Amino acid sequence: MISRIRTMSEPGTQSLESLPPGGGVSDARLVEAVRRGDHDAFGELVKRYEGRLMSVLLRFVRDRELARDLSQETFIRVYERIEQFDPSRRFGPWLFRIGVNLGLDYMRRRKRRLWPLLFSESRTETPPDPASADPRTRLDLEQEVRFVLEQIPEHYRTVLVLRDLENFSSSEIAAILNRKEATIRWRLAEARTRFEQIWRRRQAERSPEDRIPVPGSGEDEADHVDE
């Protein structure tokens, strides 16, 4: 069973716990200051999260400028809704929930299915056309992964992207998507299973010498789910 496709993502992806501490001031203290009208405190929150938020949004849209616009819109909404934030909860997942929802809403409005260039910093202006750029004829591992991800329903794909490409923990994803952690773990297991099934079905159509192993599975190693 597939254990990871994270090896395909950019190196150095951080979990929320490992984000820079911003001089040792906690998110909760900064949020309190923002509520008192401290604009510098909000600037510190932006500085702390904008890089990671951009990385996440680039998973859902192919265009860097668009991701930047969505990132800015996320912070605008965070500022406008700061009084609604529950201080007993963590700030990071709340912010990312707003950002992820904006990204998904954009994709739905444009009636575009998810086809981002998930693994490259150099993204083209238009996504590849699966009809004219069938990865089965190109032996392109990254394109093959993108193609398979496209076949997975959105609610599974979103969890898979956040966990195995963006390195969020299951508890963080649960907070971001406002779901129980058990639900996230189930969706992740189902997403990985569907990914592997589609992948193996596609590889079976190839000649043996052209088949590509499931990424991250370690075909000659014991299968496991890394949680």
N, C-alpha and C positions, 0 to 999 in steps of 0.2 A: 504494500500500500504506500502511496506517496507520502513522504514525511515532510518535505520542504520544497518550495520553489523559491525560497528566499535567496538562494545562492545566485539567482539571476538578477537580483536587485542591486542598486548602487551600494558600495561598501559604506560602513559607518552609520547605518540607520540607527537612530536612538529610540529607546522607549521613553515614555513620558517621565519616568522616574529619573532618567539620566540627563534631562535637559539642563542647561546651565542654570545655576541657582540665582543669578542676578545679584551678586553681592551678599548672598545669604538671606535676603528678604524673601519670605514665603509668599506664594501666590495669594494666600488669604489676607496677609497684611497689605499687599498691593491693592487687592480688591476693596478693602476697607478704605484705603486712601483715595481710590478712584471715586468711591461713593461720597467722599467728602469734597470732591471737586479737584483732586490732585491730578492734573494732566500728565505730569512727569511720571507718575505711577502707572498710568495707562500706557505711556510710551515704553516703559520697562516691560510690561506684559507683552506688548507688540514685539519688542526686540527678542523676548524670550521664546516666542512661539511662531513668529512669521516664517522662519526658514522651514520648520517641520510642516507647517500648514501648507506651504507652497508645494512641498514634496508630495504630500497626500493628494492635493487637488490636481497635480499633474498626472496622477494615476487615473483620474476620471475624465480629464479633458486633454486634448493633444497639444494645446497651444499655451505657451508660457505667458503671453500677455493676458490671455483669458484667465489663466490660473491666478495671475497677479490681481486682476480685477475682482475675481471671486474671493481672493484672500482679503482684499481691502473691504469688500462688502461684508465679509464675515466679521471683521473687527468693528465695522460701523454698527452692525447688529449687536455685537457683544456690548459695545459701549451703551447703546440705546436700551439694552435689556439688563444692564448690570444690577439693577435693583431686584430683578427677578431671580438672580442667581442665589441658590441655597448654599450659604457658607459652610454648612455641615458636609458638603460634597466637595470633590476635587474640581478645581477650575479647568484644568486641561481637557478632560473628556467633555465637559460642557461646551467649551469652545470648539472642539473638533466635531461635536455633534452638529453644531450650526454650520460649520464649513462643509462637512460631508453631505448634509442635506441640501445645501446650495448647489454642490456639484451634481448630485443625483437629480435635483429638480431641473437643472440646466439641460442635462442629457435627455430627460423626459420631454421637456418643452420642445426641444429641437427634434424630437422623435429619432434620435440617433442612438443606436445600440453602442455599447461600450467597445471601442476599438482603439485604445490609447497606445502610443508607443511606450510600453511599460518599462522598458529596460534601457533606454538610451537617452542621454542628455540632448542629443541632436534630433529633434522631432520635426517631421515634415509638416507642411501646411495642410496636407490632406491625408486622411488615413488610408492604408492600403485597401484595395478592393478585393475581397475574398474571391470574386469570380475571375479576376484577371491575374491575381498574384497568389495562386494556390500554393501554400507552403509545401504540399506534398511533392511538388515538382522542383523545389528550390533547396531542400535539405537545410532549411534555415531554422535553427533551434528556437531563436527568440520569436520569430514570426509564427512558428508552430505553437508555441506557448500562448501567444496572443490569440491565435485562431481558436484554440481549445477553450480558453477563458471566455471567449465570445459565446460559446455554446451553453454556458452555465447560467441558470436564472440569476437575475440581479441580486436577490437577497442572499444567495449563496456566494456569488462572485464578490460582493462587497466585503463579506467576512474574510474570504480567502485573500483578497488584495490587502486588507488592513493587517491581517495576521502574518501571512507568509511573504509579503513584499514590503510592507511598511513596519513590521516588527512590533506592532501593538500587542500587548498581552490580552488574553481572553477577557479579563476583568475590565481592562480599558475599553475594549470593543463593546462590551456590554453597556458600559456607561455612555459611550459615544452614540450607540444605536438605541439606547434606552430599552434594552432587553435583558432578561435574566441571563446570568453567566452560563447556566446549564443550556439555555437555548443557543447561545453563541457556540458553545463547544459542540453541540449536536450539529448545528449548521456547518461548522468548520469540518467536522468529520464527513458529513454528507458531501460538502463541496470537494474535499480531497478525493473522496471515492468517485464522484462523478468525473472529476478531472482525469483521474487515472483510467477510468473506463473508456472515456472518449479518446484519450491519448492512445491506449492500447488498441482500440478498434481502428483508429486511423493508421497506426503503425502496421497492423496486420495486412493492410492493403499494399504495403510496400514490399519490395524484394528484401530478403533477409539482410543483405549487406547494406541496405539503405535505412534500416530501422534505427530510430533514435530512442535510447532508454528514457524512462520517465524521469524528468529532471528532479534531482535531489533525492531520488529513491535509493541510490546506491544499490544497483541491481544485484550485486554480488554480496550485499550485506543484509543483515537481519532487518526486516521492515519494522517500523515503529512510528508512533505518533508522538512528536516532541511537544510536550505541554509543560 
